[in-house]
Amino acid sequence: MVLFKVHKKCSGKRGISPAISSVIMTGAIVAILSVTLIFANNLLWSRVAEGDFDSSKQLMHTVGLQIDDVAWTVGRTETIRYASQYGEVVLEPSILNYTVTVNDGQEEYEFSTGALMFNLPTSRHSITNGYWENIFPSQNESLTLKGTSAPVVRVFAVERMPMSDGSYIRVVVAPAVRVLNSSISTSSSSTYYIKMYLPVLTAGEAPRLSQSITLTGESFAANTVNNVMSISVTVGFPREASPENFDSDFFNFPYDDEDISLPAPGTYDNVVLELYLSEVSVEFGLNY
């Protein structure tokens, strides 16, 4: 009898030890947590930038109202403080030209003004290239702003790229012409008045010691024209050909020119234009 001895072959495989398993699991959890933390951190700071943009709308609205407060009193000063993680307010000088033409060119007045802009980098917050939003005033149907409650600025948000000064979503305060009408009649004569108001923003000091905007009424001038038969207002964009390209599409005014409505000839003995111009200096980082 031949005896056969059967040998069982060992596979050589051994189970992973609990220590190695724990290390692998811990590494996987750390990797997941790292990705989650990065995502949460990016989301948090994007929310901060979005909050900067939303609060800047109210900030610039307030700045526009303060311009109207200081413009018509020489020496009056107002300081508006703000806090922003990423944004900054700047003054773009001589960015708008307003021309008031009376009696078909017999009288012509031209004024150049800057505009205030809150610039927030699009790397931090962006909506879409070409975005434009009217913020103030709600009525935006003509070049001039009419009525006793009308402001002397327009406030809007715009995102436009590329521009040579950087990629920003901006909230802009742009000076505008306010028009008021009134009339005075006596037993012997009657007069119709067209009153126009325009603040001109100019650059002051900017030591940048704090996030603040200081507005000061520097000067005030008035021009009067009698026997007015026609008035037109035109806005120009002197830097539209420059690389910054602050042109009519950037400002998106409803019209670039407007003929002011006057009473029918013979309705009044005299039609008078009163044009009021105020210089408002803009300083940054000064606390009063």
C-alpha positions as CSV (number, residue, x, y, z in Angstrom):
1,M,0.0,0.0,0.0
2,V,1.3,3.3,-1.0
3,L,0.5,6.1,1.3
4,F,0.1,9.6,0.0
5,K,0.7,12.6,2.3
6,V,-1.3,15.6,1.4
7,H,0.3,19.0,2.3
8,K,-1.9,22.1,2.6
9,K,-0.3,25.0,1.0
10,C,-0.4,28.3,2.9
11,S,-1.6,31.3,0.9
12,G,0.8,33.6,2.6
13,K,-1.9,36.3,3.0
14,R,-2.1,38.0,6.3
15,G,-4.9,40.5,7.6
16,I,-4.1,44.2,7.8
17,S,-3.3,45.0,11.4
18,P,-5.7,47.3,13.3
19,A,-2.9,49.9,13.6
20,I,-2.3,50.3,9.9
21,S,-6.1,50.4,9.3
22,S,-6.4,53.2,11.8
23,V,-3.7,55.2,10.1
24,I,-5.3,54.9,6.6
25,M,-8.7,55.9,8.0
26,T,-7.3,58.8,9.9
27,G,-5.4,60.0,6.7
28,A,-8.6,59.8,4.7
29,I,-10.6,61.7,7.3
30,V,-7.9,64.4,7.5
31,A,-7.9,64.8,3.6
32,I,-11.7,65.1,3.6
33,L,-11.6,67.6,6.4
34,S,-8.9,69.6,4.6
35,V,-11.0,69.8,1.4
36,T,-14.1,70.7,3.5
37,L,-12.2,73.5,5.4
38,I,-10.9,75.0,2.2
39,F,-14.3,75.0,0.6
40,A,-15.9,76.5,3.8
41,N,-13.1,79.1,4.0
42,N,-13.6,80.1,0.3
43,L,-17.4,80.3,0.8
44,L,-17.0,82.4,3.9
45,W,-14.8,85.0,2.3
46,S,-16.9,85.1,-0.8
47,R,-19.8,85.9,1.5
48,V,-17.7,88.6,3.1
49,A,-17.0,90.1,-0.4
50,E,-20.7,89.8,-1.3
51,G,-21.5,91.7,1.9
52,D,-19.0,94.4,1.0
53,F,-20.8,94.9,-2.3
54,D,-24.3,95.0,-0.8
55,S,-23.3,97.4,1.9
56,S,-21.4,99.6,-0.6
57,K,-24.7,100.4,-2.3
58,Q,-26.1,102.0,0.8
59,L,-22.7,103.6,1.5
60,M,-22.6,105.3,-1.9
61,H,-26.3,106.3,-1.7
62,T,-25.5,108.0,1.6
63,V,-22.5,109.7,0.0
64,G,-24.7,111.0,-2.8
65,L,-27.1,112.6,-0.3
66,Q,-24.2,114.1,1.7
67,I,-22.9,115.8,-1.5
68,D,-26.3,117.6,-1.8
69,D,-26.0,118.6,1.9
70,V,-22.6,120.2,1.6
71,A,-22.6,121.5,-1.9
72,W,-24.7,124.7,-1.4
73,T,-23.0,125.9,1.8
74,V,-19.4,127.1,1.5
75,G,-17.2,125.6,4.2
76,R,-19.6,122.9,5.2
77,T,-18.0,119.5,5.8
78,E,-19.3,116.0,6.2
79,T,-17.3,112.8,6.8
80,I,-18.6,109.3,6.0
81,R,-16.8,106.4,7.5
82,Y,-17.0,102.9,6.1
83,A,-15.5,99.4,6.7
84,S,-14.6,97.1,3.8
85,Q,-12.5,94.0,3.7
86,Y,-11.7,94.2,-0.1
87,G,-13.3,97.4,-1.5
88,E,-12.1,101.0,-1.7
89,V,-13.6,104.3,-2.6
90,V,-11.7,106.4,-5.2
91,L,-12.4,109.6,-7.1
92,E,-12.0,109.5,-10.9
93,P,-11.3,113.1,-11.8
94,S,-12.7,115.0,-14.8
95,I,-14.7,112.1,-16.0
96,L,-17.9,113.9,-17.0
97,N,-18.4,117.2,-19.0
98,Y,-21.7,118.9,-18.8
99,T,-22.6,121.7,-21.3
100,V,-25.6,124.0,-20.9
101,T,-26.4,125.9,-24.1
102,V,-28.8,128.8,-24.1
103,N,-30.6,130.5,-27.0
104,D,-29.1,128.2,-29.7
105,G,-25.5,128.8,-28.7
106,Q,-25.6,132.5,-27.7
107,E,-24.7,131.5,-24.2
108,E,-22.7,128.3,-23.4
109,Y,-21.5,127.0,-20.0
110,E,-19.3,124.0,-19.7
111,F,-18.3,122.2,-16.5
112,S,-16.1,119.2,-15.8
113,T,-16.6,117.0,-12.8
114,G,-15.2,113.8,-11.2
115,A,-17.2,110.8,-10.1
116,L,-16.8,108.6,-6.9
117,M,-16.5,104.9,-7.3
118,F,-16.4,102.0,-4.8
119,N,-14.1,99.5,-6.5
120,L,-14.4,95.8,-5.5
121,P,-12.1,93.3,-7.3
122,T,-13.9,90.8,-9.4
123,S,-11.5,88.1,-8.1
124,R,-13.5,88.5,-4.8
125,H,-17.0,89.2,-6.1
126,S,-18.4,89.1,-9.6
127,I,-21.9,89.1,-11.1
128,T,-21.3,89.1,-14.9
129,N,-19.4,91.2,-17.4
130,G,-21.7,93.9,-18.6
131,Y,-23.8,94.0,-15.5
132,W,-25.5,97.4,-14.8
133,E,-27.9,98.3,-12.0
134,N,-29.6,101.6,-11.2
135,I,-29.6,102.2,-7.5
136,F,-30.7,105.8,-7.0
137,P,-32.9,107.7,-7.9
138,S,-35.7,105.3,-8.9
139,Q,-36.8,107.5,-11.8
140,N,-34.2,107.4,-14.5
141,E,-36.0,108.7,-17.6
142,S,-34.1,111.9,-18.6
143,L,-30.6,113.3,-18.5
144,T,-31.5,116.0,-15.9
145,L,-33.3,115.2,-12.6
146,K,-36.4,117.3,-11.9
147,G,-38.3,118.4,-8.8
148,T,-37.7,119.7,-5.4
149,S,-37.0,116.3,-4.0
150,A,-34.7,115.3,-6.9
151,P,-31.0,114.6,-6.0
152,V,-27.9,116.0,-7.7
153,V,-26.3,112.6,-8.3
154,R,-27.0,109.2,-9.9
155,V,-25.9,106.0,-8.1
156,F,-25.5,102.8,-10.0
157,A,-23.5,99.6,-10.0
158,V,-21.5,98.4,-13.0
159,E,-19.2,95.5,-13.9
160,R,-17.2,96.0,-17.1
161,M,-14.0,94.3,-18.2
162,P,-11.3,94.6,-19.3
163,M,-10.3,98.0,-18.1
164,S,-6.8,99.2,-17.6
165,D,-7.1,100.3,-14.0
166,G,-8.1,96.7,-13.0
167,S,-11.1,94.3,-13.0
168,Y,-13.7,95.6,-10.6
169,I,-17.4,95.6,-9.9
170,R,-18.1,99.3,-9.1
171,V,-20.7,101.3,-7.3
172,V,-20.6,104.8,-8.9
173,V,-21.8,108.2,-7.7
174,A,-22.0,110.5,-10.8
175,P,-23.0,114.1,-10.4
176,A,-26.2,115.2,-12.3
177,V,-28.0,118.4,-13.2
178,R,-31.1,119.1,-11.0
179,V,-33.8,121.3,-12.6
180,L,-36.4,123.3,-10.6
181,N,-39.1,125.5,-12.1
182,S,-41.0,128.4,-10.5
183,S,-42.8,131.5,-11.5
184,I,-43.6,134.9,-10.0
185,S,-46.5,137.1,-11.3
186,T,-47.4,140.6,-10.3
187,S,-50.0,143.0,-11.6
188,S,-47.4,144.5,-14.0
189,S,-45.2,141.5,-15.0
190,S,-44.6,137.8,-14.8
191,T,-41.4,135.8,-14.7
192,Y,-40.7,132.1,-15.2
193,Y,-37.5,130.7,-13.6
194,I,-35.5,127.6,-14.5
195,K,-33.0,126.8,-11.8
196,M,-30.2,124.3,-12.4
197,Y,-27.9,122.9,-9.8
198,L,-24.7,120.9,-10.5
199,P,-22.0,119.9,-7.9
200,V,-18.5,119.6,-9.3
201,L,-16.3,117.0,-7.5
202,T,-12.6,117.8,-7.2
203,A,-9.8,115.9,-5.5
204,G,-8.5,117.0,-2.1
205,E,-6.0,115.3,0.2
206,A,-5.8,111.5,0.5
207,P,-3.4,110.3,3.2
208,R,-5.3,107.0,3.5
209,L,-5.1,106.8,7.2
210,S,-8.6,105.4,7.5
211,Q,-11.5,104.3,5.4
212,S,-13.4,107.6,5.3
213,I,-14.7,110.1,2.8
214,T,-14.7,113.8,3.6
215,L,-16.8,116.2,1.5
216,T,-16.3,120.0,1.8
217,G,-18.2,122.8,0.0
218,E,-15.4,124.9,-1.4
219,S,-17.1,127.5,-3.5
220,F,-20.5,128.5,-4.9
221,A,-21.2,130.5,-8.1
222,A,-24.4,131.5,-9.9
223,N,-25.0,132.6,-13.5
224,T,-28.2,134.3,-14.6
225,V,-29.5,134.6,-18.2
226,N,-32.6,136.7,-19.0
227,N,-35.0,136.4,-22.0
228,V,-34.3,132.7,-22.5
229,M,-35.9,131.1,-25.5
230,S,-34.2,127.7,-25.5
231,I,-32.0,125.6,-23.1
232,S,-30.2,122.3,-23.9
233,V,-28.1,120.1,-21.6
234,T,-25.4,117.7,-23.0
235,V,-23.1,115.3,-21.2
236,G,-19.8,114.3,-22.6
237,F,-17.2,111.7,-21.6
238,P,-13.7,113.1,-22.1
239,R,-12.0,109.8,-21.2
240,E,-14.1,107.6,-23.5
241,A,-11.1,107.2,-25.9
242,S,-8.7,106.3,-23.1
243,P,-7.8,102.8,-22.1
244,E,-10.1,103.1,-19.0
245,N,-13.0,103.5,-21.5
246,F,-15.4,105.4,-19.1
247,D,-17.8,106.1,-22.0
248,S,-21.5,106.4,-22.4
249,D,-22.0,102.7,-22.2
250,F,-20.3,102.6,-18.8
251,F,-22.5,105.4,-17.3
252,N,-25.6,104.3,-19.3
253,F,-27.5,107.5,-18.8
254,P,-31.0,107.4,-20.4
255,Y,-29.9,110.2,-22.8
256,D,-26.7,112.1,-23.5
257,D,-28.6,115.4,-24.3
258,E,-31.9,117.0,-23.4
259,D,-33.9,120.1,-24.5
260,I,-35.4,121.7,-21.4
261,S,-39.2,122.4,-21.7
262,L,-40.0,126.1,-21.6
263,P,-43.4,127.9,-21.5
264,A,-45.0,128.8,-24.8
265,P,-43.8,132.2,-26.1
266,G,-45.8,135.0,-24.7
267,T,-47.0,133.1,-21.6
268,Y,-44.6,135.1,-19.4
269,D,-42.9,138.5,-19.8
270,N,-39.5,137.0,-19.0
271,V,-38.0,133.5,-18.8
272,V,-34.9,133.4,-16.6
273,L,-32.2,130.7,-16.3
274,E,-30.4,130.6,-12.9
275,L,-27.4,128.2,-13.1
276,Y,-25.9,127.3,-9.7
277,L,-22.5,125.6,-9.6
278,S,-20.7,124.3,-6.5
279,E,-17.2,122.9,-6.0
280,V,-17.1,120.0,-3.6
281,S,-13.7,118.7,-2.6
282,V,-13.3,115.0,-1.8
283,E,-10.7,113.8,0.7
284,F,-9.9,110.3,1.8
285,G,-8.6,109.1,5.1
286,L,-9.3,112.4,7.0
287,N,-11.2,112.4,10.2
288,Y,-12.9,115.7,11.4
